[in-house]
Amino acid sequence: MVKLYYDFHKMVRAKYILFILALSFTASAFGQEQIKLLHHNVLYYGKNVYQCTDQSNNVNVKTDGLKQIFDYVKPDIFTCNEMDAEQQDVDYLLDNALNQNGRTSFVAAKMVGTYLVNQLYYNSDKLGLSSVESMVMGSYERNANFYKLYSKENTLRAPNDTAFIHIVLLHLKAGDEPKNETTRASQITKVMNKIDALGWDENVFIVGDLNFYKASEAAYQSMTDSNRGGVYFKDPVSQEGYWHNNENYSLYHTQSTHSAYTGCAVSGGSDDRFDFILCDSKTKDGQAFWKYVIDSYDVVGQDGKHFNKAITDLPDSNDNLDAIDYPESLKQAIYNTSDHYPVVLTIGQKATAIKQNRKNNVVVVENPFTEEIKIKGLPQGKVTFDVYSVLGSVVTHGMRAYEGGELRIKISQPSGIYIVKIVDAKGKVHGLRVIKK
């Protein structure tokens, strides 16, 4: 009887490993590329104006903060609002934040504007830029930028191919007065008409500081109207509502990272959802070449525990079990960079567009790794783990008390692919595919 139980347990374990391996290799074989898009309002980057001075808006401090954000997120596309309209500032961010710490292939799209501008950067190892257009929507920074990118990994690059990635980068009129809502509605009407004129009908993203206070606003409704007869957009996280000063949306608030006035940044704490990455309906619903990776949308640094507080303040007592405990160094970097939180999402080809749990997620910090597998995002408490070779044999196993930070598992075996099975303190099982260099 004991032997029968042992054989059965061994068979179940082998089937589990084969299942995990099948998932891993299917994603590799049938959809090898994912693209991560990061957006951030960089708050008068390089521009000293109003109360933003060398002291309150130091470009070197901001650049160092952006470098830390890029180290954490590892984006393929970076878009920003409020860049100074000087090529030297565009290049300074590129050279001193993006192309740092092993990154060497980022390039800047052509800068367009004369005061404060929208700007796009992209990883030229993975992407190429097909075209850039701009449309004036108001004074100073109120331009709309239309970027058409393509994947260098994808060989289908004919003019009508569906592998293009279309990004509309916006900074809409600010303010909660009715006249400002009317201006935003007019601006979005121009944008939607332009998208129709360009013939973009899938893999389109509206990105930027949109300054919306609620989903019922006319501008937001016109973008998301499924009956409009052309492309329309969806919120990747389906969090439509009255966002302003509403704690129910605290995980998605993007302004402000500051609670007190410091001379440049807006104060008041986290209570508005101004910054968005919206997907067209085909991308969101998985009907286009590029597909939104479910649960990859994240407001970076936002744990939902800082409603009306600064990102660097002690969190409130709300025990939000879905929240990531972001590194304190990252929170400080975001605070130093801007009064907005960054926003990120991932898109994938074919099988790569599988669900990617964002909140309370088990994440491998470095993959491939050298000597230790580093894992974070587990709930605190007792953790058991097993590491398997590709043949299903146990490489190592153990049990530890996880108290946050990183769970480290040393692997002395040769380079190769390994599968990590973790049972966390809540009994949830996680399967992770890792590669040792």
TAJOZI-V621846 format. One line per field, one symbol per residue. ss: DSSP state (h for helix, s for strand, l for the rest). phi: phi as a letter, one per 30 degrees, with the letter a starting at -180 (. if undefined). Layout:
ss=???
phi=???
This chain:
ss=lhhhhhhhhhhhhhhhhhhhhhhhhhhhhhlllsssssssssssslllllllllllllhhhhhhhhhhhhhhhlllssssssssllhhhhhhhhhhhhlllllllssslllllllsssssssslllssssssssssllllllssssssssslllllllllllllsssssssllllllhhhhhhhhhhhhhhhhhhhhhlllllssssssllllslllhhhhhhlllllllllsssllllllsllllhhhhhhllsllllllllllllllslsllsssssshhhhlllllssslllllsslllllllsllllllllllllllllllllhhhhhhhhhhllsllssssssshhhllllllllllssllllsllsssssllllsssssssssllllsssssssssllllsssslllllsssssssslllllssssssssl
phi=.ddddddddddddddddddddddddddddcadcbbcccbadchhdiccahccbeddbdddddddddeddddddhdcbbcbcidddbeddedddedcbddbhjdbcdbcdedbkbbcbdbbbbdddcbbcdabbbbdbldhddcccbcbcbdddcddbdecdcddccbccbbdedjcdeddddddddddedddddedddidbahcbcbkdchdcadddedddddcddcdjbdbcbdechcdlcddhcddcddcdbbcdcccdbjbddcjidabcccbbccddddddiccecbddeiddbcdjccicbdhbddcddddddddddcdddedddedddeddaccddbbbbbbchdddcdbdcdhcdbddbbdcccbdcbbjdddkdbcbbccdddjdddaalbbcccjicdcbdbcddelcbcccbcddcidcbcbcbbcd
